[in-house]
Amino acid sequence: MIVALSEVPLVPETRERALDVLASMAAESRAEAGVVDYRVTTDVEEPNVAHIVERYEDEAAFDAHENSAHLDAFQSEIAPLIDGEATLYRYAVEREDVLPGP
């Protein structure tokens, strides 16, 4: 499984528009083959930071997403709504364990 985590700093004045764009991207991404899950959250300590949590079945699914037309369109649309640089972390996961929550 491939897991990706993005940290996206949002321009405060256009935060709501950015969240709409991110929500649309999440819905489109969840419809892709090989996408296990794709979620956008906001940070409770830094409300102008969004986090994107992406899970893919394999490298091929991750690569297909990275090369999709809707990702290109999203990047163009979100660019003016980002305050600085977004950061993407990518992890190759060998095993997933489901544990009881807090």
ZIFEN-V804914 format. One record per residue. N is the residue number from 1. RES is the residue in one letter. NEAR is the number of other ideal C-beta (glycine too) atoms within 8 Angstrom. D_CENTER is the distance of its C-alpha to the mean C-alpha in Angstrom with 2 decimals. Layout:
# ZIFEN-V804914
n res near d_center
N RES NEAR D_CENTER
N RES NEAR D_CENTER
This chain:
# ZIFEN-V804914
n res near d_center
1 M 10 15.66
2 I 15 12.82
3 V 11 10.16
4 A 13 7.45
5 L 11 6.48
6 S 12 5.61
7 E 9 8.22
8 V 13 8.75
9 P 10 12.43
10 L 14 13.52
11 V 11 17.03
12 P 7 18.84
13 E 4 20.89
14 T 10 18.11
15 R 11 15.71
16 E 6 16.31
17 R 8 15.84
18 A 15 12.48
19 L 12 11.41
20 D 8 12.99
21 V 12 11.23
22 L 13 7.70
23 A 9 9.41
24 S 9 10.94
25 M 13 8.07
26 A 12 6.89
27 A 8 10.63
28 E 10 11.28
29 S 13 8.91
30 R 9 10.53
31 A 6 13.76
32 E 11 13.51
33 A 5 15.99
34 G 12 14.99
35 V 15 11.64
36 V 7 12.54
37 D 8 9.75
38 Y 11 6.27
39 R 7 6.23
40 V 13 5.87
41 T 7 8.83
42 T 9 11.23
43 D 9 13.40
44 V 4 16.93
45 E 3 18.60
46 E 5 16.86
47 P 7 16.09
48 N 9 15.00
49 V 11 12.01
50 A 14 8.63
51 H 12 6.43
52 I 13 2.93
53 V 12 5.03
54 E 15 5.60
55 R 10 9.39
56 Y 15 11.66
57 E 8 15.44
58 D 9 16.31
59 E 8 16.11
60 A 7 17.18
61 A 14 14.32
62 F 14 11.80
63 D 8 14.17
64 A 11 14.56
65 H 14 10.95
66 E 7 11.21
67 N 6 14.50
68 S 9 13.89
69 A 5 15.50
70 H 9 12.93
71 L 12 10.39
72 D 8 13.46
73 A 8 14.23
74 F 12 10.91
75 Q 8 11.34
76 S 7 14.89
77 E 8 14.34
78 I 13 11.95
79 A 7 14.07
80 P 6 16.91
81 L 11 14.92
82 I 13 13.59
83 D 7 16.18
84 G 5 16.45
85 E 5 14.18
86 A 9 10.50
87 T 6 10.39
88 L 7 8.66
89 Y 7 10.37
90 R 8 11.12
91 Y 8 13.52
92 A 7 16.05
93 V 8 17.10
94 E 3 20.66
95 R 4 21.04
96 E 5 19.37
97 D 4 21.62
98 V 3 21.28
99 L 4 23.18
100 P 2 24.49
101 G 3 22.51
102 P 1 24.07
